[in-house]
């Protein structure tokens, strides 16, 4: 059992569960108030003798008020202090043990009525942190918090209502919760409503309303990104083959990481820089560790790597525990990298002159360095150029040039460039106004929010076999409009391994999610919808609808699987007119599109040609002739099977003689 020392006492991770049950007993605000009143009563009794000795009523009243306020303040302050300690530990945590310690503090703070700590504990119960998943208990806490006006609780209750997880499936109720959540300041609710109005999910499709919701979230994300560079989150697709999933390129396998470390220590400069980058921002499932990042960058810089020099400059410019903020050191390393023609170094020097860090503000110098770095294809420099032309910083405003550089940077996924492009399309600045384009761009920025970190925790939960925890996390992200999460949720649901939804509802919910993913351009999801209608999963059998979805996947996305399925339907005339020639053509196209389709196509064509031959030659020509000879009377009613047997025997005989 894992134990920790807190205030001189040893406590175990299981204490979290004990505190949770205690919190649930006090889940309404009246219980919390009652606890506070009991505490005040105790304080009053302690001072009873002193109060009796005081005859002046005015002094008595003042003392009573003072005691009440002091007790409430002490009670609240301790809860706040515990919550802040928990947050600090959680932010600095690098191990499961530290995270559990943080949640133990949250549990204690929640026990004292701290609403933010109660939100943290409710989330832990919902998402199954540390094996604590208890959706019924989570709902009780959320309902209590919602009465206190918690927008996070309202968002959670909306999500649970929209799926029917632990609550009645009720889209109207979900919409009300989301509306209150967004009004209270929940960014998740804003994003969910934006997606619903964009796609017309249980509301009338309205681009302008979607724009309003997405813009609020995008403004918040852009403000965060301007303070610190965003970290892209790996989004693993569970629909990948199992062998690919176990060694997914999005997550660095531990054995491969150890091999990279070995190569880095042996002096492989490229690997040193790569490991430095991964540790600098915490990519590929690795923890963020600025000390390791600086260690690898210094080794590579010593070997002459310009990229490593530039990244060291970046670390000193931004400042962290390993490399405290130092403009002079940043200038030194950026200059070393820039002298080698390095784009990141040139961009770094541009930033120093643009913001006047360690050097006087000089827009002309900044522009010169940004242009040099942009010409080398560095997206951050392209964005900075765009921003200078957009804002008129040191140069004349030029929206056409701003759009050009924002667009170039956006092609490499530069988030702030995408944000400013959205701003231009939303307001019609320098371009023809387009609500739809603006919304799509804002949506891309919104998906960089901290909530995207659930992609990693959901994936690791899935790998560890905690299917329910994984599904809840993916389902929430799916509700927010993430296409990868929609297909992952549908994939888990159709496996019927989850226990948080009734089995008979899983296929219909999976079909709904496949449909949402398909609308967002997922070809695999489009084929899945065809499969569901073909076999009657979650809906009635409908060959015609199945053929329609296969056709879309084949024509729009060139899906080999869709081509194969459509060919089979044409071969047998299922939902569409029978057409052997078109079936043959689609089989050939499937084989040309994907090497994996070669073997199934070979067997399908063998079967098609054999059946076609038998039908055209035997069942037509021979039947007509043999009827005249009254073969039915001579050999029997099953003469056709007899002839097929003779042909097969003849073929075997010929093949044996040929090999002999």
PyMOL commands that set and color helices and strands:
alter all, ss='L'
color gray80, all
select helices_A, chain A and resi 15-25+29-46+48-53+57-92+96-111+115-127+129-131+135-147+151-163+171-183+187-199+207-227+242-246+254-265+269-281+290-302+306-318+327-338+343-355+363-375+379-391+399-410+415-427+435-446+450-463+467-479+483-495+503-519+523-535+543-557+560-572+580-593+595-628+631-634+639-659
alter helices_A, ss='H'
color red, helices_A
select strands_A, chain A and resi 3-6+9-12
alter strands_A, ss='S'
color yellow, strands_A
deselect
rebuild
show_as cartoon
